[in-house]
Amino acid sequence: MAIHYHCRHCGINIGSLDRLSVHSESLGLHKLTEEERQEMVSYAGNGDINIKTICEDCQEALERNPDFHQHDYLIH
């Protein structure tokens, strides 16, 4: 099982954790609401977990340009 982090705004691969046995509490997933979990976390058939998060570049862009929040996808 691997855990893959991708930016929800630009799609870039932020990083992966390979072959780990971890609990959702150590990842902070237990703090998500059910709606947030459905939106941000998906499970692949091979047992991998895909998590949508935000990369530093998109975070900076959103802080500088708050109107970007209306867009689902950013290109940088």
Stockholm file with secondary structure:
# STOCKHOLM 1.0

chainA/1-76         MAIHYHCRHCGINIGSLDRLSVHSESLGLHKLTEEERQEMVSYAGNGDINIKTICEDCQEALERNPDFHQHDYLIH
#=GR chainA/1-76 SS CEEEEEETTTCCEEEEEESCCCCHHHHTGGGSCHHHHHHHEEECTTSCEEEEECCHHHHHHHHHCGGGGGCSCCCC
#=GC SS_cons        CEEEEEETTTCCEEEEEESCCCCHHHHTGGGSCHHHHHHHEEECTTSCEEEEECCHHHHHHHHHCGGGGGCSCCCC
//
